[in-house]
Amino acid sequence: MRYVLYYFTIILSIMCVTIVYAIHDEDQGPEKFGNYEFKEQDIKAATDECDAGGKPGPEFVPTVRDKQPNLALLKDSKPDASSLLNGWCPQRHCTEYLNDGFYNNCRSWIIGALPGWAQIDIGAVANVNTVYFGSDHSQGFFDRTAADFDILVATTKADADSEAATWKKVYTHKGDAISQTTEITFDDVEARWVRIHIRSNAGARIDEIEIYGGSDPMSVDPSDKVATVWGEVKSNQY
């Protein structure tokens, strides 16, 4: 498989943002990383259960990126959502597909009522500074994107109300739609729950939430990072 790397810059709100189309290794990642153990990724079972509608089926989500564990895929991490699109689960669009370890439409979640949210409980407080998500990793579908959302974190309580004092806003997005698998980074922060709160994109889809925070995020000391966004797609394949 071949990839072409593109670099360009855009302005998002008042912040300079860099978008990069980068390499993704679609092979299955390690089942363990140091003391971290990840969910089982049974791609045969996922494919057998998938109602792909003629589009690409499940693809592996990384357990490790750039020597950092994917906290959303830890064995005991749990997904939750304010609502979901009725009439499809379990063939497609289930809440549990937010962090099941597979990309693409048939392993995605779709929001029901607006405003609403999707979140991951990583099971313990850790350092967090990066979230990846997209609408459809394979770009088999270009609809159901999010363009108006916040990323929130909490350490003591995952209140259903995103405006509750227990939540801290770490990123706000009002701009280009998030279609490809996109990396959003922000200043290091302590978090147990990581939430994507969608304000005004009816029927928005998230095929997977990934969360990172360092080589050992349970013990990394926070330090400031420049906020960047990375888009990741396959450019050529054979």
N, C-alpha and C positions, 0 to 999 in steps of 0.2 A: 504493500500500500504506500502510495506517495502522498506527500503533503506539500503545499506551497505556503510559505510564511509571508504574511502581509503586515506592514506596519503603517499606521496612520493615526492622527490625533483629531479629537473633537473637543468642543467645549460643552460641558454639561452644567447647567445653572451657572454658578460663578466659579466652578472648579474645573481645572484642566484635567482631562481624562484621556488615558491612552488605551486604545483598543488593539489587540493583537490576535490574529488567527494562528493558533499554535497546534503543536503535535499532541495527539491523544493516543496512547497505547491501548488498543481495544482488547488485549489479552486480560485474563483474570489476574487480579492483583494478589498479593500475599494474604493468607488467612490470619496472620499475626504480624505485629510490628512492635518489637520490644515487649512491653507489658500489655499492649493493646490487642484485643481479640475481636475480630469482625464477624458480622452476620454471614451465614452461609449464602453463597451465590450459586444456586442450582439453575443454570441457564437452560437446561433441557426442560425442567419442570416449568420454568417461566415461559418458554417458547410454546410448550404444549398448551398452557393455559391462555395464551395470548390470542385475542381477536384483533389481528393487525389490520384488517380491512384492505389488504393488498399493499400496505406500506411496510417499511422495515420493522422487524421484530425486536425483541430485547437485545440490548448491547450492555456489556459490563460497565459499571461505574467504578472508578478507581477506589481502591481501599487506601492507597497512599499516593500523594502527589508531592513531588519535589521533596521527598524524604519527610513528609508530614502526614500523620494519620488522619483519615477522614472520620471525624468524630460522629457524624450522622450515621455512619455504618458500624459503630461499635455494637457489640453483641446485644447489649441491654438498652440501646437507644430506642425511643418510642416516638412515633408521629402522632399528630393530632391536627384537626382542622375545624373551623367554625361551621362548615357546611360542605356539601359536595353535590355534583350534578347527579340527579336521580336517574335510575333506570339502566345503568351500565355495569356497576360493580357486581360480580368479580371479573367480568370479561375485560373491563377497562376502567380507569379513572377512580380507583379506590384510594382512600386516605392512607392505607398502609403502603401504597406504592410511592409515597413521598421519599422513603428511604429504604427501599427494598433491594437496592444495589443494581438496578437495571434502568437504562434510559429508554426513551421513545414512547409514542402515544399510548400504546396498549398497556404500558406500565406507568401511567401518569395519574395525577389528581387534577380534577377540574372544580373550580369554586362554584358554589350555588348562589346564595344570597350575598349582596354587596351592602356595605363594605364587609370584608371578611379576611380570614387569615389561614395560613398553614404554618405549622411549627414542628420542631424536633426537640425532644428532651434527651440530652446526651447522658443523663444519669448522675452527673456530678458537676460541680463548678470547675471550669477550666478556662484557660486563656483562649480567646477567640479573636481572630482578625480577618477572616476570609469566609465568604459564602459563595458557592457556585450554584446557579440554577439556570434553567432555560425552559422554553415551551415544548420543543421537540428537538432532541439532540441530532437526529439524523436529517432534520429539515425535510422530512416527508410531508409535514404540514407546516404552513406558515401562519395559520390563524391562531386565535386564542392566546395572544401575547399579553404580558403585563407591562405597562408603561408608567403607572402611577402607584407607587408603593413605598413603604418604609421597611427597613430591617430593624427589629427590636430585639433586645436581650433582657433576661431576668435571671436572678440568682436565688430568690427565695420563694417565688410563687408565680405560676403561669396563669394570671387572671384572664378570664375570657374577654374582658374589656381591654383593648389595646391602649386606651388612654389612662389606665390605672397607674398609680405611682410606682408600682413594682417594676414597670417596664422602662427601659432606657433606649432611646432612639439613637442608633449608631450610623444610619444611612438613610437618605431620602432620595428618591428617584422620580423625576417628572420630566420625561424626555423621550428618547428613542425606545421603541418596544424591545423587550428582551425576548428574542426568538431563539437564537443559538445558545448553547451552553456558555454562560457568561460568568466570569469571576469578578466579584466585587470585594475590594479590600477596604479596611477602615482601621482606626487606631485600636491597638490591643485593648481588650476589655474582658472582665470576668463574666462568664455566662454559664448557665445550665440549660436554659431554654432559649432557642433562637427562633424568631417568628418573622415571616414575611407577611406584612399587613397590606392587603390590596384594597385600594380606595374606590376605583371607578372603572375597572376593566371587567365588564360582565363576561362570564364564561372563560376567564383566564385559566390556562393550563400550566402546571409545573410537572415536569417528568421526573425530576429528582432534586433534592436539596443536599448539597455537600457542605461540610463545615470543617475548617482548619484553623490551627492556632500555633503552630510551631512543631519542632521535632519531638518535643515532649510537652504538650500543651497543659498538662496538669501541674507543671512546675515552672514554666517559662515566665520570666519577669516581663511585665508589659513595657513596651517601648513604642514610640510613635512611628506610624508608617504613612507614606503618601497614598492617598486614595486612588486606586486605579481600577479599571474595568478591562477584562480580557474576554473576547469572544473566541470560541473554539469550534471550528467546523472542519470536516474533511473536504479537501479541495479536489483531489483526484483519487480514484481507487480502481483496482483491477483485480 
